[in-house]
């Protein structure tokens, strides 16, 4: 299977802030409703370009499950290592990097299972042999929402202790979900995934692998896909961890240029390493953040 790493380091990263002037101003209470009404227009109806492996019904503690999103039955991987009879446990919904879920991605979540959490990782429409098409941060957001709802309804899950975390592309999905005010999530976190207009343009015009599914010049299409320009609409607290070698300084300047008052429900936290090596560090810090949150204090 191809290994795909997406970074946010682009020479023109700061130029993306100009797109915010053309975005509609939507209040926090109205963003979710506006998002639900928006219908993307795909210029390409194809599956995800990323190779994938077939899942087994059971592989150690990891079970293959399905969940419903729109009319689609989609696959997910559930690590039940920490599930206990008659005890409701906390869960971390993990959104994978790239454009296909794999067992390697589940291996990356070991810090979460070692800390006692149940881990649920959904795959999305158009990938992993699922029905539907690759939409790049639109239909996938619908699926991510449905996945959180599905896990919240399981008898072994503590509904008051649902957390979400994403890496790379999954980080972009997780940050997007922080704008939605109807999800039973206590805290969100991500490692990378802080994407802007320039990155989208480079994927659409320069990346030979990504089969770009929508008109990247359409401001409304981008508005609901790029949460970086909508952080004033955040409905849930979120921590973005970004490697110091993965463009942290550029991203921090972008954040400060867009939100000079910095009165956000988001924290941008630097960690050691690059796009890949910073991930386990980010996960450990997110576990600490969860523990701090559950104690009722905030400490970054």
HELIX and SHEET records of a PDB file:
HELIX    1   1 UNK A   13  UNK A   22  5                                  10    
HELIX    2   2 UNK A   28  UNK A   37  1                                  10    
HELIX    3   3 UNK A  103  UNK A  108  1                                   6    
HELIX    4   4 UNK A  110  UNK A  114  1                                   5    
HELIX    5   5 UNK A  139  UNK A  152  1                                  14    
HELIX    6   6 UNK A  169  UNK A  177  1                                   9    
HELIX    7   7 UNK A  197  UNK A  205  1                                   9    
HELIX    8   8 UNK A  219  UNK A  223  1                                   5    
HELIX    9   9 UNK A  227  UNK A  229  5                                   3    
HELIX   10  10 UNK A  231  UNK A  233  5                                   3    
HELIX   11  11 UNK A  248  UNK A  258  1                                  11    
HELIX   12  12 UNK A  278  UNK A  294  1                                  17    
SHEET    1   A 9 UNK A  58  UNK A  59  0                                        
SHEET    2   A 9 UNK A  62  UNK A  69 -1                                        
SHEET    3   A 9 UNK A  72  UNK A  79 -1                                        
SHEET    4   A 9 UNK A 118  UNK A 122 -1                                        
SHEET    5   A 9 UNK A  89  UNK A  95  1                                        
SHEET    6   A 9 UNK A 157  UNK A 167  1                                        
SHEET    7   A 9 UNK A 187  UNK A 191  1                                        
SHEET    8   A 9 UNK A 238  UNK A 243  1                                        
SHEET    9   A 9 UNK A 266  UNK A 271  1                                        
END                                                                             
